[in-house]
Amino acid sequence: MKITEVKVFPSQESGRLKAYATIVFDNDFIVRDLKVIEGNKGLFVSMPSRRKKDGSFRDIVHPLNSDTRSLIEQAIIAEYENVVKVQTA
């Protein structure tokens, strides 16, 4: 499975949420509403989630292994950094 497209939409709010992202796999499958968040150890990607009745959140989609999670996170953060660089130039 290959990542064929990544789009990043920087957040207009100040705070930990830096951007929303959309990712496409094999030009066949799209995942929207991933979030780029600034954590204590740097940027990370949060998967789309939904609030449960008890107030907790549950991911709607997520990778099943750490290699896939890392691949997704690297692609989205790299695109985020490109978008930010263009906006500040």
PDB file of N, CA, C and O in Angstrom, chain B, residues numbered from 101:
ATOM      1  N   MET B 101       0.851  -1.169   0.000  1.00  0.00           N
ATOM      2  CA  MET B 101       0.000   0.000   0.000  1.00  0.00           C
ATOM      3  C   MET B 101       0.899   1.235   0.000  1.00  0.00           C
ATOM      4  O   MET B 101       1.812   1.356   0.817  1.00  0.00           O
ATOM      5  N   LYS B 102       0.626   2.140  -0.923  1.00  0.00           N
ATOM      6  CA  LYS B 102       1.425   3.356  -1.055  1.00  0.00           C
ATOM      7  C   LYS B 102       0.581   4.582  -0.755  1.00  0.00           C
ATOM      8  O   LYS B 102      -0.610   4.629  -1.063  1.00  0.00           O
ATOM      9  N   ILE B 103       1.217   5.566  -0.152  1.00  0.00           N
ATOM     10  CA  ILE B 103       0.577   6.859   0.035  1.00  0.00           C
ATOM     11  C   ILE B 103       0.747   7.614  -1.278  1.00  0.00           C
ATOM     12  O   ILE B 103       1.870   7.857  -1.720  1.00  0.00           O
ATOM     13  N   THR B 104      -0.370   7.984  -1.901  1.00  0.00           N
ATOM     14  CA  THR B 104      -0.293   8.641  -3.200  1.00  0.00           C
ATOM     15  C   THR B 104      -0.614  10.134  -3.148  1.00  0.00           C
ATOM     16  O   THR B 104      -0.365  10.856  -4.114  1.00  0.00           O
ATOM     17  N   GLU B 105      -1.164  10.597  -2.030  1.00  0.00           N
ATOM     18  CA  GLU B 105      -1.432  12.028  -1.904  1.00  0.00           C
ATOM     19  C   GLU B 105      -1.578  12.393  -0.428  1.00  0.00           C
ATOM     20  O   GLU B 105      -2.153  11.647   0.364  1.00  0.00           O
ATOM     21  N   VAL B 106      -1.042  13.557  -0.086  1.00  0.00           N
ATOM     22  CA  VAL B 106      -1.203  14.109   1.258  1.00  0.00           C
ATOM     23  C   VAL B 106      -1.540  15.584   1.105  1.00  0.00           C
ATOM     24  O   VAL B 106      -0.841  16.319   0.409  1.00  0.00           O
ATOM     25  N   LYS B 107      -2.613  16.011   1.758  1.00  0.00           N
ATOM     26  CA  LYS B 107      -2.981  17.418   1.787  1.00  0.00           C
ATOM     27  C   LYS B 107      -3.046  17.854   3.239  1.00  0.00           C
ATOM     28  O   LYS B 107      -3.581  17.148   4.093  1.00  0.00           O
ATOM     29  N   VAL B 108      -2.488  19.036   3.506  1.00  0.00           N
ATOM     30  CA  VAL B 108      -2.463  19.561   4.864  1.00  0.00           C
ATOM     31  C   VAL B 108      -3.118  20.931   4.860  1.00  0.00           C
ATOM     32  O   VAL B 108      -2.864  21.754   3.981  1.00  0.00           O
ATOM     33  N   PHE B 109      -3.963  21.161   5.856  1.00  0.00           N
ATOM     34  CA  PHE B 109      -4.695  22.420   5.986  1.00  0.00           C
ATOM     35  C   PHE B 109      -4.381  23.005   7.355  1.00  0.00           C
ATOM     36  O   PHE B 109      -4.962  22.582   8.354  1.00  0.00           O
ATOM     37  N   PRO B 110      -3.452  23.990   7.416  1.00  0.00           N
ATOM     38  CA  PRO B 110      -3.067  24.562   8.711  1.00  0.00           C
ATOM     39  C   PRO B 110      -4.267  25.131   9.460  1.00  0.00           C
ATOM     40  O   PRO B 110      -5.197  25.677   8.866  1.00  0.00           O
ATOM     41  N   SER B 111      -4.217  24.987  10.770  1.00  0.00           N
ATOM     42  CA  SER B 111      -5.278  25.494  11.642  1.00  0.00           C
ATOM     43  C   SER B 111      -5.132  27.003  11.784  1.00  0.00           C
ATOM     44  O   SER B 111      -4.017  27.522  11.839  1.00  0.00           O
ATOM     45  N   GLN B 112      -6.245  27.696  11.842  1.00  0.00           N
ATOM     46  CA  GLN B 112      -6.228  29.144  12.022  1.00  0.00           C
ATOM     47  C   GLN B 112      -6.155  29.522  13.499  1.00  0.00           C
ATOM     48  O   GLN B 112      -5.929  30.683  13.838  1.00  0.00           O
ATOM     49  N   GLU B 113      -6.344  28.547  14.364  1.00  0.00           N
ATOM     50  CA  GLU B 113      -6.324  28.781  15.808  1.00  0.00           C
ATOM     51  C   GLU B 113      -4.903  28.634  16.332  1.00  0.00           C
ATOM     52  O   GLU B 113      -4.092  27.892  15.777  1.00  0.00           O
ATOM     53  N   SER B 114      -4.616  29.358  17.417  1.00  0.00           N
ATOM     54  CA  SER B 114      -3.336  29.115  18.073  1.00  0.00           C
ATOM     55  C   SER B 114      -3.571  28.027  19.112  1.00  0.00           C
ATOM     56  O   SER B 114      -4.680  27.881  19.627  1.00  0.00           O
ATOM     57  N   GLY B 115      -2.554  27.287  19.410  1.00  0.00           N
ATOM     58  CA  GLY B 115      -2.694  26.188  20.364  1.00  0.00           C
ATOM     59  C   GLY B 115      -1.963  24.964  19.872  1.00  0.00           C
ATOM     60  O   GLY B 115      -1.110  25.050  18.989  1.00  0.00           O
ATOM     61  N   ARG B 116      -2.296  23.833  20.441  1.00  0.00           N
ATOM     62  CA  ARG B 116      -1.598  22.592  20.109  1.00  0.00           C
ATOM     63  C   ARG B 116      -1.989  22.027  18.750  1.00  0.00           C
ATOM     64  O   ARG B 116      -1.166  21.385  18.098  1.00  0.00           O
ATOM     65  N   LEU B 117      -3.232  22.252  18.304  1.00  0.00           N
ATOM     66  CA  LEU B 117      -3.667  21.766  17.000  1.00  0.00           C
ATOM     67  C   LEU B 117      -3.031  22.629  15.923  1.00  0.00           C
ATOM     68  O   LEU B 117      -3.303  23.827  15.848  1.00  0.00           O
ATOM     69  N   LYS B 118      -2.193  22.037  15.095  1.00  0.00           N
ATOM     70  CA  LYS B 118      -1.456  22.785  14.079  1.00  0.00           C
ATOM     71  C   LYS B 118      -2.092  22.688  12.702  1.00  0.00           C
ATOM     72  O   LYS B 118      -2.004  23.630  11.915  1.00  0.00           O
ATOM     73  N   ALA B 119      -2.741  21.548  12.395  1.00  0.00           N
ATOM     74  CA  ALA B 119      -3.311  21.378  11.060  1.00  0.00           C
ATOM     75  C   ALA B 119      -4.216  20.160  11.022  1.00  0.00           C
ATOM     76  O   ALA B 119      -4.164  19.283  11.884  1.00  0.00           O
ATOM     77  N   TYR B 120      -5.052  20.143   9.982  1.00  0.00           N
ATOM     78  CA  TYR B 120      -5.823  18.962   9.617  1.00  0.00           C
ATOM     79  C   TYR B 120      -5.179  18.384   8.366  1.00  0.00           C
ATOM     80  O   TYR B 120      -4.538  19.106   7.603  1.00  0.00           O
ATOM     81  N   ALA B 121      -5.347  17.094   8.157  1.00  0.00           N
ATOM     82  CA  ALA B 121      -4.738  16.462   6.987  1.00  0.00           C
ATOM     83  C   ALA B 121      -5.683  15.442   6.367  1.00  0.00           C
ATOM     84  O   ALA B 121      -6.561  14.883   7.023  1.00  0.00           O
ATOM     85  N   THR B 122      -5.464  15.226   5.075  1.00  0.00           N
ATOM     86  CA  THR B 122      -6.153  14.198   4.307  1.00  0.00           C
ATOM     87  C   THR B 122      -5.066  13.376   3.630  1.00  0.00           C
ATOM     88  O   THR B 122      -4.088  13.927   3.124  1.00  0.00           O
ATOM     89  N   ILE B 123      -5.237  12.060   3.622  1.00  0.00           N
ATOM     90  CA  ILE B 123      -4.244  11.184   3.010  1.00  0.00           C
ATOM     91  C   ILE B 123      -4.954  10.183   2.094  1.00  0.00           C
ATOM     92  O   ILE B 123      -6.036   9.690   2.414  1.00  0.00           O
ATOM     93  N   VAL B 124      -4.325   9.892   0.946  1.00  0.00           N
ATOM     94  CA  VAL B 124      -4.888   8.956  -0.029  1.00  0.00           C
ATOM     95  C   VAL B 124      -3.910   7.789  -0.197  1.00  0.00           C
ATOM     96  O   VAL B 124      -2.700   7.984  -0.313  1.00  0.00           O
ATOM     97  N   PHE B 125      -4.459   6.583  -0.209  1.00  0.00           N
ATOM     98  CA  PHE B 125      -3.671   5.369  -0.419  1.00  0.00           C
ATOM     99  C   PHE B 125      -3.995   4.775  -1.782  1.00  0.00           C
ATOM    100  O   PHE B 125      -5.164   4.585  -2.119  1.00  0.00           O
ATOM    101  N   ASP B 126      -2.970   4.484  -2.559  1.00  0.00           N
ATOM    102  CA  ASP B 126      -3.097   3.811  -3.854  1.00  0.00           C
ATOM    103  C   ASP B 126      -4.112   4.470  -4.794  1.00  0.00           C
ATOM    104  O   ASP B 126      -4.708   3.794  -5.634  1.00  0.00           O
ATOM    105  N   ASN B 127      -4.306   5.768  -4.657  1.00  0.00           N
ATOM    106  CA  ASN B 127      -5.309   6.489  -5.460  1.00  0.00           C
ATOM    107  C   ASN B 127      -6.701   5.868  -5.353  1.00  0.00           C
ATOM    108  O   ASN B 127      -7.544   6.067  -6.227  1.00  0.00           O
ATOM    109  N   ASP B 128      -6.939   5.107  -4.264  1.00  0.00           N
ATOM    110  CA  ASP B 128      -8.206   4.382  -4.116  1.00  0.00           C
ATOM    111  C   ASP B 128      -8.920   4.610  -2.792  1.00  0.00           C
ATOM    112  O   ASP B 128     -10.136   4.431  -2.709  1.00  0.00           O
ATOM    113  N   PHE B 129      -8.186   5.001  -1.757  1.00  0.00           N
ATOM    114  CA  PHE B 129      -8.795   5.068  -0.423  1.00  0.00           C
ATOM    115  C   PHE B 129      -8.348   6.348   0.266  1.00  0.00           C
ATOM    116  O   PHE B 129      -7.150   6.618   0.356  1.00  0.00           O
ATOM    117  N   ILE B 130      -9.310   7.145   0.758  1.00  0.00           N
ATOM    118  CA  ILE B 130      -9.001   8.436   1.368  1.00  0.00           C
ATOM    119  C   ILE B 130      -9.388   8.427   2.839  1.00  0.00           C
ATOM    120  O   ILE B 130     -10.415   7.868   3.226  1.00  0.00           O
ATOM    121  N   VAL B 131      -8.549   9.055   3.648  1.00  0.00           N
ATOM    122  CA  VAL B 131      -8.837   9.240   5.065  1.00  0.00           C
ATOM    123  C   VAL B 131      -8.736  10.738   5.338  1.00  0.00           C
ATOM    124  O   VAL B 131      -7.710  11.362   5.067  1.00  0.00           O
ATOM    125  N   ARG B 132      -9.813  11.306   5.877  1.00  0.00           N
ATOM    126  CA  ARG B 132      -9.870  12.736   6.167  1.00  0.00           C
ATOM    127  C   ARG B 132      -9.840  12.972   7.678  1.00  0.00           C
ATOM    128  O   ARG B 132     -10.038  12.060   8.481  1.00  0.00           O
ATOM    129  N   ASP B 133      -9.588  14.208   8.021  1.00  0.00           N
ATOM    130  CA  ASP B 133      -9.660  14.679   9.415  1.00  0.00           C
ATOM    131  C   ASP B 133      -8.601  14.096  10.341  1.00  0.00           C
ATOM    132  O   ASP B 133      -8.845  13.943  11.538  1.00  0.00           O
ATOM    133  N   LEU B 134      -7.429  13.768   9.804  1.00  0.00           N
ATOM    134  CA  LEU B 134      -6.303  13.480  10.674  1.00  0.00           C
ATOM    135  C   LEU B 134      -5.853  14.829  11.225  1.00  0.00           C
ATOM    136  O   LEU B 134      -6.076  15.857  10.587  1.00  0.00           O
ATOM    137  N   LYS B 135      -5.229  14.843  12.387  1.00  0.00           N
ATOM    138  CA  LYS B 135      -4.811  16.101  12.996  1.00  0.00           C
ATOM    139  C   LYS B 135      -3.314  16.082  13.254  1.00  0.00           C
ATOM    140  O   LYS B 135      -2.763  15.078  13.705  1.00  0.00           O
ATOM    141  N   VAL B 136      -2.659  17.206  12.962  1.00  0.00           N
ATOM    142  CA  VAL B 136      -1.261  17.400  13.335  1.00  0.00           C
ATOM    143  C   VAL B 136      -1.292  18.173  14.649  1.00  0.00           C
ATOM    144  O   VAL B 136      -1.836  19.275  14.718  1.00  0.00           O
ATOM    145  N   ILE B 137      -0.711  17.593  15.678  1.00  0.00           N
ATOM    146  CA  ILE B 137      -0.756  18.162  17.014  1.00  0.00           C
ATOM    147  C   ILE B 137       0.668  18.319  17.545  1.00  0.00           C
ATOM    148  O   ILE B 137       1.525  17.460  17.341  1.00  0.00           O
ATOM    149  N   GLU B 138       0.895  19.443  18.231  1.00  0.00           N
ATOM    150  CA  GLU B 138       2.193  19.649  18.857  1.00  0.00           C
ATOM    151  C   GLU B 138       2.133  19.118  20.284  1.00  0.00           C
ATOM    152  O   GLU B 138       1.433  19.661  21.139  1.00  0.00           O
ATOM    153  N   GLY B 139       2.876  18.056  20.518  1.00  0.00           N
ATOM    154  CA  GLY B 139       2.927  17.448  21.847  1.00  0.00           C
ATOM    155  C   GLY B 139       4.186  17.882  22.581  1.00  0.00           C
ATOM    156  O   GLY B 139       4.950  18.710  22.085  1.00  0.00           O
ATOM    157  N   ASN B 140       4.394  17.326  23.746  1.00  0.00           N
ATOM    158  CA  ASN B 140       5.570  17.658  24.555  1.00  0.00           C
ATOM    159  C   ASN B 140       6.874  17.231  23.892  1.00  0.00           C
ATOM    160  O   ASN B 140       7.924  17.819  24.150  1.00  0.00           O
ATOM    161  N   LYS B 141       6.814  16.209  23.037  1.00  0.00           N
ATOM    162  CA  LYS B 141       8.015  15.685  22.379  1.00  0.00           C
ATOM    163  C   LYS B 141       8.064  16.041  20.895  1.00  0.00           C
ATOM    164  O   LYS B 141       8.848  15.454  20.151  1.00  0.00           O
ATOM    165  N   GLY B 142       7.245  16.987  20.455  1.00  0.00           N
ATOM    166  CA  GLY B 142       7.231  17.386  19.051  1.00  0.00           C
ATOM    167  C   GLY B 142       5.896  17.083  18.397  1.00  0.00           C
ATOM    168  O   GLY B 142       4.911  16.778  19.069  1.00  0.00           O
ATOM    169  N   LEU B 143       5.880  17.170  17.075  1.00  0.00           N
ATOM    170  CA  LEU B 143       4.651  16.963  16.327  1.00  0.00           C
ATOM    171  C   LEU B 143       4.291  15.476  16.257  1.00  0.00           C
ATOM    172  O   LEU B 143       5.163  14.609  16.196  1.00  0.00           O
ATOM    173  N   PHE B 144       2.983  15.208  16.269  1.00  0.00           N
ATOM    174  CA  PHE B 144       2.505  13.857  16.023  1.00  0.00           C
ATOM    175  C   PHE B 144       1.165  13.952  15.303  1.00  0.00           C
ATOM    176  O   PHE B 144       0.544  15.014  15.257  1.00  0.00           O
ATOM    177  N   VAL B 145       0.732  12.832  14.744  1.00  0.00           N
ATOM    178  CA  VAL B 145      -0.522  12.773  13.988  1.00  0.00           C
ATOM    179  C   VAL B 145      -1.548  11.995  14.794  1.00  0.00           C
ATOM    180  O   VAL B 145      -1.288  10.888  15.267  1.00  0.00           O
ATOM    181  N   SER B 146      -2.708  12.592  14.938  1.00  0.00           N
ATOM    182  CA  SER B 146      -3.831  11.960  15.628  1.00  0.00           C
ATOM    183  C   SER B 146      -4.821  11.466  14.574  1.00  0.00           C
ATOM    184  O   SER B 146      -5.161  12.190  13.639  1.00  0.00           O
ATOM    185  N   MET B 147      -5.271  10.242  14.736  1.00  0.00           N
ATOM    186  CA  MET B 147      -6.213   9.654  13.795  1.00  0.00           C
ATOM    187  C   MET B 147      -7.611  10.247  13.990  1.00  0.00           C
ATOM    188  O   MET B 147      -7.925  10.751  15.069  1.00  0.00           O
ATOM    189  N   PRO B 148      -8.448  10.189  12.957  1.00  0.00           N
ATOM    190  CA  PRO B 148      -9.827  10.666  13.106  1.00  0.00           C
ATOM    191  C   PRO B 148     -10.528   9.875  14.215  1.00  0.00           C
ATOM    192  O   PRO B 148     -10.385   8.656  14.309  1.00  0.00           O
ATOM    193  N   SER B 149     -11.277  10.581  15.042  1.00  0.00           N
ATOM    194  CA  SER B 149     -11.935   9.902  16.157  1.00  0.00           C
ATOM    195  C   SER B 149     -13.340  10.445  16.358  1.00  0.00           C
ATOM    196  O   SER B 149     -13.728  11.468  15.794  1.00  0.00           O
ATOM    197  N   ARG B 150     -14.077   9.731  17.170  1.00  0.00           N
ATOM    198  CA  ARG B 150     -15.462  10.101  17.478  1.00  0.00           C
ATOM    199  C   ARG B 150     -15.636  10.005  18.997  1.00  0.00           C
ATOM    200  O   ARG B 150     -15.105   9.101  19.643  1.00  0.00           O
ATOM    201  N   ARG B 151     -16.384  10.950  19.544  1.00  0.00           N
ATOM    202  CA  ARG B 151     -16.644  10.937  20.987  1.00  0.00           C
ATOM    203  C   ARG B 151     -17.707   9.878  21.299  1.00  0.00           C
ATOM    204  O   ARG B 151     -18.757   9.818  20.659  1.00  0.00           O
ATOM    205  N   LYS B 152     -17.405   9.055  22.292  1.00  0.00           N
ATOM    206  CA  LYS B 152     -18.357   8.032  22.736  1.00  0.00           C
ATOM    207  C   LYS B 152     -19.309   8.634  23.763  1.00  0.00           C
ATOM    208  O   LYS B 152     -19.079   9.741  24.250  1.00  0.00           O
ATOM    209  N   LYS B 153     -20.358   7.922  24.088  1.00  0.00           N
ATOM    210  CA  LYS B 153     -21.359   8.411  25.046  1.00  0.00           C
ATOM    211  C   LYS B 153     -20.759   8.728  26.413  1.00  0.00           C
ATOM    212  O   LYS B 153     -21.248   9.611  27.118  1.00  0.00           O
ATOM    213  N   ASP B 154     -19.697   8.007  26.787  1.00  0.00           N
ATOM    214  CA  ASP B 154     -19.088   8.243  28.097  1.00  0.00           C
ATOM    215  C   ASP B 154     -18.106   9.418  28.089  1.00  0.00           C
ATOM    216  O   ASP B 154     -17.484   9.711  29.110  1.00  0.00           O
ATOM    217  N   GLY B 155     -17.965  10.090  26.941  1.00  0.00           N
ATOM    218  CA  GLY B 155     -17.086  11.258  26.841  1.00  0.00           C
ATOM    219  C   GLY B 155     -15.692  10.951  26.354  1.00  0.00           C
ATOM    220  O   GLY B 155     -14.943  11.872  26.027  1.00  0.00           O
ATOM    221  N   SER B 156     -15.318   9.687  26.295  1.00  0.00           N
ATOM    222  CA  SER B 156     -13.996   9.324  25.785  1.00  0.00           C
ATOM    223  C   SER B 156     -14.027   9.315  24.257  1.00  0.00           C
ATOM    224  O   SER B 156     -15.093   9.383  23.645  1.00  0.00           O
ATOM    225  N   PHE B 157     -12.851   9.232  23.658  1.00  0.00           N
ATOM    226  CA  PHE B 157     -12.752   9.224  22.197  1.00  0.00           C
ATOM    227  C   PHE B 157     -12.289   7.862  21.721  1.00  0.00           C
ATOM    228  O   PHE B 157     -11.544   7.166  22.412  1.00  0.00           O
ATOM    229  N   ARG B 158     -12.740   7.491  20.534  1.00  0.00           N
ATOM    230  CA  ARG B 158     -12.319   6.240  19.904  1.00  0.00           C
ATOM    231  C   ARG B 158     -11.960   6.532  18.458  1.00  0.00           C
ATOM    232  O   ARG B 158     -12.723   7.182  17.743  1.00  0.00           O
ATOM    233  N   ASP B 159     -10.781   6.046  18.021  1.00  0.00           N
ATOM    234  CA  ASP B 159     -10.370   6.241  16.629  1.00  0.00           C
ATOM    235  C   ASP B 159     -11.357   5.569  15.688  1.00  0.00           C
ATOM    236  O   ASP B 159     -11.817   4.455  15.939  1.00  0.00           O
ATOM    237  N   ILE B 160     -11.676   6.262  14.600  1.00  0.00           N
ATOM    238  CA  ILE B 160     -12.556   5.703  13.569  1.00  0.00           C
ATOM    239  C   ILE B 160     -11.747   4.798  12.648  1.00  0.00           C
ATOM    240  O   ILE B 160     -12.190   3.710  12.279  1.00  0.00           O
ATOM    241  N   VAL B 161     -10.566   5.257  12.285  1.00  0.00           N
ATOM    242  CA  VAL B 161      -9.620   4.457  11.499  1.00  0.00           C
ATOM    243  C   VAL B 161      -8.257   4.568  12.170  1.00  0.00           C
ATOM    244  O   VAL B 161      -7.953   5.574  12.812  1.00  0.00           O
ATOM    245  N   HIS B 162      -7.450   3.545  12.021  1.00  0.00           N
ATOM    246  CA  HIS B 162      -6.098   3.599  12.575  1.00  0.00           C
ATOM    247  C   HIS B 162      -5.262   2.476  11.971  1.00  0.00           C
ATOM    248  O   HIS B 162      -5.792   1.439  11.572  1.00  0.00           O
ATOM    249  N   PRO B 163      -3.944   2.696  11.909  1.00  0.00           N
ATOM    250  CA  PRO B 163      -3.060   1.643  11.394  1.00  0.00           C
ATOM    251  C   PRO B 163      -2.991   0.487  12.393  1.00  0.00           C
ATOM    252  O   PRO B 163      -3.165   0.674  13.598  1.00  0.00           O
ATOM    253  N   LEU B 164      -2.737  -0.692  11.873  1.00  0.00           N
ATOM    254  CA  LEU B 164      -2.688  -1.875  12.722  1.00  0.00           C
ATOM    255  C   LEU B 164      -1.288  -2.208  13.221  1.00  0.00           C
ATOM    256  O   LEU B 164      -1.115  -3.105  14.046  1.00  0.00           O
ATOM    257  N   ASN B 165      -0.285  -1.481  12.720  1.00  0.00           N
ATOM    258  CA  ASN B 165       1.071  -1.733  13.207  1.00  0.00           C
ATOM    259  C   ASN B 165       1.876  -0.436  13.240  1.00  0.00           C
ATOM    260  O   ASN B 165       1.503   0.558  12.616  1.00  0.00           O
ATOM    261  N   SER B 166       2.970  -0.463  13.968  1.00  0.00           N
ATOM    262  CA  SER B 166       3.760   0.751  14.178  1.00  0.00           C
ATOM    263  C   SER B 166       4.473   1.216  12.902  1.00  0.00           C
ATOM    264  O   SER B 166       4.704   2.414  12.733  1.00  0.00           O
ATOM    265  N   ASP B 167       4.823   0.292  12.007  1.00  0.00           N
ATOM    266  CA  ASP B 167       5.477   0.691  10.757  1.00  0.00           C
ATOM    267  C   ASP B 167       4.538   1.541   9.899  1.00  0.00           C
ATOM    268  O   ASP B 167       4.951   2.555   9.337  1.00  0.00           O
ATOM    269  N   THR B 168       3.295   1.130   9.801  1.00  0.00           N
ATOM    270  CA  THR B 168       2.321   1.885   9.012  1.00  0.00           C
ATOM    271  C   THR B 168       2.028   3.224   9.672  1.00  0.00           C
ATOM    272  O   THR B 168       1.917   4.240   8.986  1.00  0.00           O
ATOM    273  N   ARG B 169       1.902   3.236  10.988  1.00  0.00           N
ATOM    274  CA  ARG B 169       1.676   4.494  11.706  1.00  0.00           C
ATOM    275  C   ARG B 169       2.831   5.457  11.446  1.00  0.00           C
ATOM    276  O   ARG B 169       2.608   6.642  11.198  1.00  0.00           O
ATOM    277  N   SER B 170       4.047   4.961  11.502  1.00  0.00           N
ATOM    278  CA  SER B 170       5.236   5.791  11.274  1.00  0.00           C
ATOM    279  C   SER B 170       5.257   6.331   9.844  1.00  0.00           C
ATOM    280  O   SER B 170       5.576   7.501   9.630  1.00  0.00           O
ATOM    281  N   LEU B 171       4.922   5.497   8.873  1.00  0.00           N
ATOM    282  CA  LEU B 171       4.876   5.909   7.470  1.00  0.00           C
ATOM    283  C   LEU B 171       3.868   7.046   7.272  1.00  0.00           C
ATOM    284  O   LEU B 171       4.167   8.039   6.607  1.00  0.00           O
ATOM    285  N   ILE B 172       2.689   6.895   7.846  1.00  0.00           N
ATOM    286  CA  ILE B 172       1.645   7.922   7.735  1.00  0.00           C
ATOM    287  C   ILE B 172       2.100   9.212   8.416  1.00  0.00           C
ATOM    288  O   ILE B 172       1.980  10.300   7.851  1.00  0.00           O
ATOM    289  N   GLU B 173       2.616   9.080   9.619  1.00  0.00           N
ATOM    290  CA  GLU B 173       3.031  10.247  10.387  1.00  0.00           C
ATOM    291  C   GLU B 173       4.157  11.007   9.680  1.00  0.00           C
ATOM    292  O   GLU B 173       4.126  12.236   9.612  1.00  0.00           O
ATOM    293  N   GLN B 174       5.138  10.294   9.160  1.00  0.00           N
ATOM    294  CA  GLN B 174       6.249  10.943   8.461  1.00  0.00           C
ATOM    295  C   GLN B 174       5.766  11.700   7.227  1.00  0.00           C
ATOM    296  O   GLN B 174       6.206  12.823   6.980  1.00  0.00           O
ATOM    297  N   ALA B 175       4.870  11.102   6.455  1.00  0.00           N
ATOM    298  CA  ALA B 175       4.365  11.751   5.239  1.00  0.00           C
ATOM    299  C   ALA B 175       3.573  13.006   5.570  1.00  0.00           C
ATOM    300  O   ALA B 175       3.729  14.028   4.902  1.00  0.00           O
ATOM    301  N   ILE B 176       2.730  12.944   6.583  1.00  0.00           N
ATOM    302  CA  ILE B 176       1.892  14.093   6.937  1.00  0.00           C
ATOM    303  C   ILE B 176       2.732  15.205   7.555  1.00  0.00           C
ATOM    304  O   ILE B 176       2.548  16.373   7.211  1.00  0.00           O
ATOM    305  N   ILE B 177       3.642  14.873   8.450  1.00  0.00           N
ATOM    306  CA  ILE B 177       4.470  15.907   9.075  1.00  0.00           C
ATOM    307  C   ILE B 177       5.391  16.557   8.052  1.00  0.00           C
ATOM    308  O   ILE B 177       5.610  17.767   8.112  1.00  0.00           O
ATOM    309  N   ALA B 178       5.931  15.793   7.123  1.00  0.00           N
ATOM    310  CA  ALA B 178       6.773  16.377   6.067  1.00  0.00           C
ATOM    311  C   ALA B 178       5.969  17.368   5.229  1.00  0.00           C
ATOM    312  O   ALA B 178       6.461  18.449   4.908  1.00  0.00           O
ATOM    313  N   GLU B 179       4.743  17.009   4.875  1.00  0.00           N
ATOM    314  CA  GLU B 179       3.898  17.919   4.090  1.00  0.00           C
ATOM    315  C   GLU B 179       3.516  19.138   4.920  1.00  0.00           C
ATOM    316  O   GLU B 179       3.476  20.249   4.393  1.00  0.00           O
ATOM    317  N   TYR B 180       3.238  18.955   6.190  1.00  0.00           N
ATOM    318  CA  TYR B 180       2.939  20.090   7.074  1.00  0.00           C
ATOM    319  C   TYR B 180       4.112  21.066   7.095  1.00  0.00           C
ATOM    320  O   TYR B 180       3.920  22.275   6.959  1.00  0.00           O
ATOM    321  N   GLU B 181       5.316  20.548   7.262  1.00  0.00           N
ATOM    322  CA  GLU B 181       6.492  21.412   7.290  1.00  0.00           C
ATOM    323  C   GLU B 181       6.686  22.143   5.972  1.00  0.00           C
ATOM    324  O   GLU B 181       7.093  23.305   5.974  1.00  0.00           O
ATOM    325  N   ASN B 182       6.405  21.494   4.841  1.00  0.00           N
ATOM    326  CA  ASN B 182       6.472  22.160   3.528  1.00  0.00           C
ATOM    327  C   ASN B 182       5.459  23.284   3.432  1.00  0.00           C
ATOM    328  O   ASN B 182       5.786  24.374   2.964  1.00  0.00           O
ATOM    329  N   VAL B 183       4.236  23.034   3.868  1.00  0.00           N
ATOM    330  CA  VAL B 183       3.171  24.041   3.796  1.00  0.00           C
ATOM    331  C   VAL B 183       3.520  25.245   4.675  1.00  0.00           C
ATOM    332  O   VAL B 183       3.342  26.390   4.260  1.00  0.00           O
ATOM    333  N   VAL B 184       4.010  24.986   5.876  1.00  0.00           N
ATOM    334  CA  VAL B 184       4.375  26.070   6.797  1.00  0.00           C
ATOM    335  C   VAL B 184       5.526  26.890   6.212  1.00  0.00           C
ATOM    336  O   VAL B 184       5.536  28.117   6.313  1.00  0.00           O
ATOM    337  N   LYS B 185       6.490  26.208   5.602  1.00  0.00           N
ATOM    338  CA  LYS B 185       7.636  26.889   5.010  1.00  0.00           C
ATOM    339  C   LYS B 185       7.179  27.828   3.890  1.00  0.00           C
ATOM    340  O   LYS B 185       7.663  28.956   3.793  1.00  0.00           O
ATOM    341  N   VAL B 186       6.266  27.377   3.059  1.00  0.00           N
ATOM    342  CA  VAL B 186       5.746  28.194   1.953  1.00  0.00           C
ATOM    343  C   VAL B 186       4.979  29.391   2.500  1.00  0.00           C
ATOM    344  O   VAL B 186       5.095  30.494   1.965  1.00  0.00           O
ATOM    345  N   GLN B 187       4.204  29.191   3.552  1.00  0.00           N
ATOM    346  CA  GLN B 187       3.394  30.279   4.116  1.00  0.00           C
ATOM    347  C   GLN B 187       4.266  31.353   4.767  1.00  0.00           C
ATOM    348  O   GLN B 187       3.901  32.529   4.751  1.00  0.00           O
ATOM    349  N   THR B 188       5.399  30.975   5.334  1.00  0.00           N
ATOM    350  CA  THR B 188       6.250  31.947   6.011  1.00  0.00           C
ATOM    351  C   THR B 188       7.271  32.585   5.072  1.00  0.00           C
ATOM    352  O   THR B 188       7.965  33.527   5.455  1.00  0.00           O
ATOM    353  N   ALA B 189       7.363  32.082   3.861  1.00  0.00           N
ATOM    354  CA  ALA B 189       8.347  32.630   2.907  1.00  0.00           C
ATOM    355  C   ALA B 189       7.828  33.888   2.236  1.00  0.00           C
ATOM    356  O   ALA B 189       8.523  34.478   1.409  1.00  0.00           O
TER     357      ALA B 189
END
